[in-house]
């Protein structure tokens, strides 16, 4: 389990004429490594051996569900029949999201493999099947990647997608991974923070996050990480990728908000890494900073990546959203959300919680 955690957390061919450089962020790159705008002092116990001791000694409670989680199966014909005059959002699990943007299919951080790991036999394993396989997806116009950790950038998924995807949008440095996996350089656009791409449906912008990158022992922060803004004439979406809480959410909200839907990391948090993942309370605050109308918690319910129970992120975020009058969308994987008639969904996880936990949270 610990090895899986370490591997998951991480141990250009840009078409410049297509990208508007608002504020080149070379100050976030020094000595061959990318940096956060806010310093990230690690917690005193967040050392390799400190975490190893916790993984060995600390008892985890309800780390994975005891029964199958609900999934709405999807097929290509069903997706094709969705109207082309609107925007649809479909959560696939963890942080993977499928969009139908006025007829085009886009993917955000697609990880559809059995494990979020470089290996097929070890590492965090899915709690539920994906609602659709890569083979069953329709042709994809764009794939947007937030950073290169294994639970956000999956080699097997990308290799399957390269033959059916027109364009990959990635942070600076991540293009090297894709090229190694056979994606053509001409199909990749690499972004620095605050760079924008004008598309037929509107605007895509790559915005900051407070996190880090790396897929091995020696490549830490050699590629960038961030979040994505998607704006059409009628809708505005935000996708957080992974991030600790920071002032950048307010900056993004002032520049690009308000947002009709924010997809915000809510899961895999812990006292030993507060700088790189948010608590559910911070996730709700990030939505408020972003001027989000509806928040969809992502980064939960698919992989065991921390010490908390699998349902805790959803339970805590629902409670604080109620307290702060924030509208929450909690679809099960495969649910189709129409941005023009946004249905928030039920609190489906509560029926799957152990009874004593459900009673305690009631």
C-alpha positions in Angstrom: 0.0 0.0 0.0 2.8 2.4 0.9 4.6 1.7 -2.4 1.4 2.4 -4.2 1.1 5.7 -2.4 4.7 6.7 -3.2 4.3 5.8 -6.8 1.1 7.7 -7.2 2.3 10.8 -5.5 5.4 10.8 -7.6 8.3 9.8 -6.3 7.8 21.1 -26.7 6.0 21.1 -29.5 3.8 24.0 -28.7 1.9 25.7 -31.5 2.8 29.2 -30.3 0.6 31.0 -32.7 -2.4 29.4 -31.1 -1.5 30.3 -27.5 -1.9 33.8 -26.1 0.9 34.4 -23.5 -0.7 36.7 -20.9 2.0 36.5 -18.3 5.0 34.3 -19.1 5.8 32.6 -15.7 9.5 32.0 -16.0 9.9 33.0 -12.4 8.3 29.7 -11.5 11.2 27.8 -13.1 14.7 27.7 -11.6 17.6 25.4 -11.9 15.7 23.0 -14.1 12.8 22.7 -11.7 9.3 24.3 -11.5 8.2 26.0 -8.3 5.1 27.0 -6.6 4.3 30.7 -6.1 3.9 30.0 -2.3 6.6 28.2 -0.5 5.8 24.6 0.6 7.5 23.7 3.9 6.7 20.1 4.6 5.2 19.0 7.8 7.6 17.8 10.5 6.5 14.2 10.2 6.1 14.2 6.4 9.4 12.4 5.7 9.8 9.1 3.9 10.4 7.2 7.1 7.8 9.0 9.0 5.2 8.1 6.4 6.5 4.6 6.2 6.0 4.2 9.9 2.4 5.4 9.7 1.6 3.1 6.8 3.0 0.2 8.8 1.6 1.0 12.2 -1.5 3.0 11.7 -4.8 1.2 11.4 -6.9 2.3 8.5 -10.7 2.2 8.8 -13.0 1.7 5.9 -10.2 2.5 3.4 -12.2 0.8 0.6 -15.9 0.0 0.2 -17.2 -3.4 1.3 -19.6 -3.6 -1.7 -19.7 -2.4 -5.2 -20.1 1.3 -5.8 -22.8 2.4 -8.2 -21.8 3.1 -11.8 -23.9 4.1 -14.8 -22.6 2.4 -17.8 -22.1 4.5 -20.9 -21.8 3.6 -24.6 -20.7 5.5 -27.7 -24.2 5.7 -29.2 -25.6 7.2 -26.0 -22.9 9.8 -26.0 -23.4 10.6 -29.7 -27.1 11.2 -29.2 -26.5 13.9 -26.6 -27.5 17.2 -28.3 -24.7 19.2 -29.9 -26.1 22.6 -28.7 -25.1 22.3 -25.1 -22.3 21.3 -22.7 -22.4 18.0 -20.8 -20.2 16.9 -17.9 -19.7 13.2 -17.1 -17.6 12.1 -14.1 -15.7 8.8 -14.9 -14.2 8.3 -11.5 -11.4 9.9 -9.4 -10.4 13.1 -11.3 -11.3 11.7 -14.8 -14.1 13.7 -16.5 -15.6 13.4 -20.0 -17.1 16.6 -21.5 -19.3 16.9 -24.6 -18.6 20.5 -25.6 -21.1 21.5 -28.4 -20.5 18.3 -30.2 -16.8 17.7 -29.4 -15.7 15.2 -26.8 -13.0 16.3 -24.4 -11.3 14.3 -21.6 -9.8 15.7 -18.4 -7.1 13.7 -16.6 -8.3 10.3 -18.1 -7.2 7.3 -16.0 -9.2 4.3 -17.0 -6.8 1.5 -16.1 -7.3 -0.9 -13.2 -4.5 0.7 -11.1 -3.1 4.2 -10.7 0.5 2.8 -10.9 3.3 2.1 -13.2 2.7 -1.6 -12.6 -0.3 -3.8 -13.4 0.2 -5.9 -10.2 0.8 -3.4 -7.4 -0.4 0.1 -6.5 -3.8 1.7 -5.8 -6.6 -0.4 -7.4 -9.9 1.0 -8.5 -13.0 0.6 -6.3 -15.3 0.5 -9.3 -15.1 -0.1 -13.0 -15.0 2.8 -15.4 -18.4 3.7 -16.9 -16.9 3.3 -20.3 -13.7 1.8 -21.8 -11.2 3.7 -23.9 -12.1 1.5 -26.9 -15.8 2.4 -26.5 -15.2 6.2 -26.4 -16.1 8.2 -29.5 -13.3 10.1 -31.2 -11.8 12.6 -28.8 -11.0 16.2 -29.8 -9.0 17.2 -26.8 -7.4 15.6 -23.8 -6.4 18.0 -21.0 -3.8 16.9 -18.4 -3.3 18.7 -15.1 0.0 17.1 -14.0 2.0 13.9 -14.4 1.2 11.9 -11.3 0.0 8.3 -11.9 -3.6 9.0 -10.8 -3.9 11.8 -13.4 -1.6 10.8 -16.3 -1.9 7.1 -17.1 0.4 5.6 -19.7 -1.9 2.8 -20.8 -4.9 5.1 -21.2 -2.8 7.7 -23.2 -1.5 5.0 -25.5 -5.0 3.8 -26.3 -6.2 7.4 -26.8 -3.4 8.5 -29.1 -5.0 7.0 -32.2 -8.4 8.6 -31.5 -7.5 12.0 -30.1 -6.8 15.1 -32.2 -5.0 17.2 -29.6 -3.4 16.9 -26.1 -3.1 19.9 -23.9 -0.5 19.5 -21.2 1.6 21.4 -18.7 5.2 22.3 -19.7 7.4 19.3 -19.6 4.6 16.7 -19.7 4.9 16.6 -23.5 8.0 14.5 -23.0 6.0 11.7 -21.4 3.5 11.7 -24.3 6.1 11.7 -27.0 7.8 8.7 -25.3 4.5 6.9 -25.4 4.0 7.5 -29.2 1.9 10.6 -29.3 3.0 12.8 -32.3 4.6 16.1 -31.2 2.4 18.0 -33.6 -0.6 16.7 -31.6 0.6 18.3 -28.3 0.2 21.8 -27.0 2.3 22.6 -23.9 1.2 25.4 -21.5 2.7 27.6 -18.8 0.5 29.2 -16.1 -1.9 31.8 -17.4 -1.5 30.8 -21.1 -4.7 30.7 -23.1 -6.0 28.9 -26.2 -8.8 30.3 -28.3 -11.0 27.5 -29.7 -14.1 27.4 -31.7 -16.2 26.9 -28.5 -14.5 29.7 -26.6 -11.4 29.8 -24.4 -9.2 27.3 -22.6 -6.7 28.6 -20.0 -4.1 26.8 -17.9 -4.0 28.3 -14.4 -1.9 27.8 -11.3 -2.2 25.1 -8.6 -0.2 24.5 -5.4 1.2 21.0 -5.9 4.3 19.2 -7.4 5.1 16.7 -10.1 7.2 13.6 -10.7 6.8 10.0 -11.8 10.1 8.6 -10.4 12.9 9.2 -8.0 14.9 11.8 -10.0 12.3 13.8 -12.0 10.7 15.8 -9.2 9.2 19.1 -10.4 10.8 18.8 -13.8 7.4 19.3 -15.4 4.7 21.8 -14.4 1.3 21.2 -12.7 -1.9 23.3 -12.7 -5.6 23.7 -13.2 -7.8 24.4 -16.2 -10.4 27.0 -17.1 -12.9 26.3 -19.9 -15.2 29.1 -21.1 -17.9 28.9 -23.8 -20.3 31.7 -24.7 -22.8 30.2 -22.2 -20.8 28.3 -19.6 -17.7 28.6 -17.5 -16.0 25.6 -15.9 -13.0 25.2 -13.6 -11.0 21.9 -13.1 -8.6 22.0 -10.2 -6.3 19.1 -10.8 -4.5 18.6 -7.5 -3.8 21.5 -5.2 -3.3 22.6 -1.7 -5.3 25.6 -0.7 -3.7 28.9 -1.8 -4.4 32.5 -2.8 -4.4 31.5 -6.5 -8.0 30.4 -6.3 -9.0 34.0 -5.6 -6.8 35.2 -8.5 -8.4 32.7 -10.9 -11.9 33.7 -9.7 -11.2 37.4 -10.2 -9.8 36.8 -13.7 -12.1 34.1 -15.1 -15.0 33.8 -12.7 -17.8 33.4 -11.9 -17.9 29.7 -12.7 -21.1 27.7 -13.4 -19.3 24.5 -12.2 -16.1 24.0 -10.3 -14.6 20.5 -10.3 -12.4 20.6 -7.2 -10.1 18.1 -5.6 -11.7 16.7 -2.4 -9.8 13.7 -1.2 -6.4 12.1 -0.4 -5.8 14.8 2.2 -3.8 14.3 5.4 -2.1 16.2 8.2 1.3 15.2 6.9 0.8 16.8 3.5 -1.5 19.8 4.0 0.4 21.9 1.4 -0.4 19.7 -1.6 -4.0 18.5 -1.0 -7.0 20.3 0.5 -9.3 19.2 3.3 -13.0 19.2 2.3 -13.4 22.5 4.2 -10.7 24.1 2.2 -12.2 22.7 -1.0 -15.4 24.5 -0.3 -13.5 27.7 0.4 -11.7 27.3 -2.9 -15.1 27.1 -4.6 -16.1 30.3 -2.9 -12.9 32.0 -3.8 -13.4 30.9 -7.4 -17.0 32.4 -7.4 -18.4 28.9 -8.2 -22.1 28.5 -8.5 -22.0 24.6 -8.2 -19.2 22.5 -6.9 -18.5 18.9 -8.0 -16.0 17.2 -5.6 -13.5 15.1 -7.5 -10.3 13.1 -6.5 -12.3 10.7 -4.3 -14.3 7.4 -4.4 -12.0 5.5 -6.8 -8.5 4.9 -5.3 -7.2 4.5 -1.7 -4.5 7.2 -1.6 -4.6 8.4 2.0 -5.5 7.3 5.6 -9.1 8.5 5.7 -12.2 6.4 5.0 -13.2 6.2 1.3 -16.5 8.0 2.0 -15.1 10.7 4.4 -14.3 13.3 1.7 -17.8 13.2 0.4 -19.4 13.2 3.8 -17.3 16.1 5.1 -17.7 18.2 2.0 -21.5 17.7 2.0 -21.7 18.8 5.6 -19.6 22.0 5.1 -21.4 22.8 1.8 -24.7 22.7 3.7 -23.3 24.9 6.4 -21.9 27.5 3.9 -24.9 27.3 1.5 -22.8 26.0 -1.4 -24.6 24.0 -4.1 -23.0 20.6 -4.4 -23.2 18.2 -7.4 -22.4 14.6 -6.4 -23.0 12.4 -9.5 -22.1 8.7 -9.5 -19.6 7.7 -12.2 -21.4 7.7 -15.5 -24.1 10.2 -14.6 -24.6 12.8 -17.4 -24.9 16.4 -16.2 -26.5 18.9 -18.6 -25.1 22.3 -17.8 -28.3 24.0 -18.9 -30.3 21.8 -16.4 -27.8 20.9 -13.8 -29.1 18.2 -11.5 -27.0 17.9 -8.4 -27.6 14.2 -7.6 -28.1 12.3 -4.4 -25.8 11.5 -1.5 -25.4 8.0 -2.8 -22.4 7.1 -0.6 -24.4 7.3 2.6 -26.3 4.1 1.9 -22.9 2.3 1.5 -21.4 3.5 4.7 -21.2 1.2 7.7 -24.4 1.8 9.8 -22.6 3.1 12.8 -20.8 5.7 10.7 -24.1 6.7 9.0 -25.7 7.2 12.4 -22.8 9.2 13.7 -22.9 11.6 10.8 -26.7 11.9 10.8 
